[in-house]
């Protein structure tokens, strides 16, 4: 079963990411991706809200103190409603927040013939980010192992027709800077973790996107619902 926001797209090139986040030239390792899946390495932006750092992290959350890797493999999302209380996520929520850039994501809508994959976009945004948290657990030889997960919230009116939950979407630079700001008060962070209120669009795509091994423009191409 594919969890809420279990796939997303980042089809811009590395130069676009570099310009958008004002990153140092040559540090961005990214090619256009059309079906990013849990367990894969994803582009992540960290920083203090003013200066940004690019890195690749594994999309599955492993706290530095965890010894149960099997549990971590299933943790790709953290619920906004409980992230502050859950021991698994609390420390990273307070001190290690990140942005996960995207230009679309997939969700599966129940129909009379099963689950129809849908591609969700923000028509007025070339690029946006999911609110995320990260941590770095020790590797087998002591090297750091960075991992991350997305923060999810209840669905807005648009998404409710497709799924009951959605990722926390940060579409403007002010929100993104506030999310990364280590001095941001908890109240402000909770305001940020609300359902997205901007324009959204969705269309049916091929069931090819069901396979994480398939990553091409075909994944995001519009099809007639079946």
C-alpha positions in Angstrom: 0.0 0.0 0.0 1.3 3.4 -1.0 1.1 5.9 1.9 0.0 9.5 1.7 2.4 11.4 -0.5 4.4 8.3 -1.2 5.7 9.7 -4.5 6.7 13.1 -5.8 8.3 14.9 -8.8 11.2 17.3 -9.1 11.5 17.8 -12.8 13.5 21.1 -12.8 17.2 20.8 -13.4 20.0 21.4 -11.0 20.7 24.9 -12.2 17.1 25.9 -11.5 17.5 24.6 -7.9 20.8 26.4 -7.5 19.3 29.7 -8.6 16.1 29.4 -6.6 17.9 28.7 -3.3 20.9 30.8 -4.1 23.3 27.9 -3.6 27.0 27.8 -4.3 27.7 27.0 -8.0 28.5 23.3 -8.6 27.1 21.9 -5.4 23.7 20.7 -6.8 23.6 17.0 -7.9 20.2 16.6 -9.5 18.7 15.5 -12.8 14.9 15.8 -13.5 13.0 13.1 -11.6 9.4 12.0 -12.3 8.8 9.3 -9.7 10.7 9.9 -6.5 9.9 7.1 -4.1 10.6 6.2 -0.4 14.0 4.6 0.2 15.6 6.7 -2.5 18.0 9.7 -2.1 16.2 13.0 -2.4 17.4 16.6 -2.7 17.1 18.4 0.6 17.6 22.1 1.6 18.8 22.9 5.1 20.1 26.2 6.6 19.1 29.0 8.9 16.4 30.6 6.8 19.0 33.0 5.1 21.8 30.8 3.9 20.9 27.5 2.3 22.8 24.2 2.0 22.0 21.4 -0.5 22.4 17.7 0.3 21.0 14.3 -0.6 19.3 12.4 2.1 17.5 9.0 2.2 13.7 9.3 2.2 13.0 7.3 5.4 13.4 8.7 8.8 16.0 7.2 11.2 16.7 9.1 14.4 20.3 9.0 15.6 19.4 7.0 18.6 17.3 4.4 16.8 18.5 0.8 16.6 15.4 -0.5 14.8 16.0 0.0 11.1 13.0 -2.0 10.1 10.7 0.6 11.7 12.6 3.4 10.1 12.0 1.9 6.6 8.2 2.6 7.1 8.6 6.2 8.4 8.4 8.4 5.4 5.9 10.9 6.9 5.3 12.6 10.2 1.9 13.9 11.2 1.8 17.6 11.9 -0.8 17.1 14.7 1.5 14.9 16.8 5.1 15.8 15.6 5.8 17.9 18.7 4.8 15.0 21.1 6.2 11.9 19.3 9.6 11.0 20.7 10.6 9.7 17.3 10.2 13.1 15.7 10.2 15.7 18.4 13.9 16.5 18.5 14.2 16.9 14.8 11.1 19.0 14.6 12.6 21.4 17.1 16.1 21.5 15.8 16.5 19.8 12.4 13.8 21.1 10.0 14.4 21.0 6.2 12.8 21.7 2.9 12.2 19.0 0.3 11.9 20.7 -3.1 9.2 19.5 -5.5 7.1 20.6 -8.4 4.3 18.0 -8.0 3.3 14.9 -6.2 1.2 11.8 -6.7 -1.8 10.6 -4.8 -4.1 7.6 -5.4 -7.8 8.2 -5.7 -10.2 5.4 -5.0 -12.6 4.7 -7.9 -15.0 2.0 -8.8 -12.2 0.2 -10.6 -9.5 0.5 -8.0 -7.0 3.3 -7.3 -6.3 5.8 -9.9 -3.0 7.6 -9.6 -3.3 11.4 -9.8 -0.6 14.0 -10.3 -1.1 17.1 -8.2 0.5 20.4 -9.2 0.5 24.1 -8.2 -0.4 25.9 -11.5 1.1 29.2 -10.4 4.4 27.8 -9.0 7.4 26.5 -10.9 8.8 25.1 -7.7 7.7 24.7 -4.1 8.8 22.7 -1.1 7.4 20.2 1.4 8.1 20.8 5.1 10.4 18.1 6.3 12.6 17.0 9.2 15.9 15.2 9.1 18.4 13.4 11.3 21.8 11.7 10.9 22.3 8.3 12.4 25.7 6.6 12.7 26.7 4.3 9.9 28.4 0.9 10.2 31.8 2.6 10.3 30.8 5.7 12.1 30.0 7.8 9.1 26.9 9.8 9.3 23.7 8.5 7.6 21.3 11.4 6.8 17.6 10.7 6.4 14.5 12.7 6.2 10.7 12.6 6.0 7.8 14.8 5.0 5.4 16.4 7.3 1.7 15.8 6.5 -1.5 17.5 7.6 -5.3 17.1 7.0 -6.5 17.6 3.4 -7.8 20.9 2.2 -11.1 21.1 0.3 -9.4 20.4 -3.0 -7.4 17.4 -1.8 -10.3 15.9 0.2 -11.8 14.6 -3.1 -8.6 12.5 -3.5 -7.3 11.7 -0.1 -7.9 12.6 3.5 -4.4 13.9 4.1 -1.8 15.9 2.2 1.8 17.1 2.6 2.5 20.4 4.2 3.3 22.6 1.2 5.5 25.7 1.6 5.0 27.7 -1.6 6.5 31.0 -0.8 9.9 32.0 0.3 8.7 33.6 3.6 7.2 30.3 4.8 10.3 28.4 3.7 12.6 30.8 5.5 10.5 30.6 8.6 10.5 26.8 8.6 14.3 26.7 8.5 14.7 29.5 11.1 16.1 27.8 14.2 14.6 30.6 16.3 11.1 30.2 15.0 8.6 29.9 17.8 6.5 26.8 18.1 3.3 28.8 17.5 4.6 30.0 14.2 5.6 26.5 13.1 2.2 25.2 13.9 0.6 27.9 11.7 2.9 26.9 8.9 1.8 23.2 9.2 -1.7 23.9 8.0 -3.4 22.7 4.8 -2.3 24.6 1.7 -4.7 27.4 0.7 -3.4 28.2 -2.8 -4.5 27.1 -6.2 -4.1 23.4 -7.0 -4.7 21.2 -10.0 -4.9 17.4 -10.4 -5.1 15.0 -13.4 -5.0 11.3 -13.9 -1.7 9.6 -14.9 -0.6 6.1 -15.9 -0.4 3.3 -13.4 3.2 3.0 -14.5 3.9 5.4 -11.6 2.9 2.6 -9.2 6.4 1.1 -9.8 9.3 2.9 -8.1 11.6 1.5 -10.7 9.9 3.5 -13.5 11.1 7.1 -13.6 10.4 8.9 -16.9 8.2 11.8 -18.2 5.6 9.1 -18.9 4.8 9.0 -15.1 3.5 12.6 -15.2 1.7 12.5 -18.5 -2.0 13.1 -18.4 -4.2 10.1 -19.3 -8.0 9.5 -19.4 -9.1 8.0 -16.0 -10.1 4.3 -16.1 
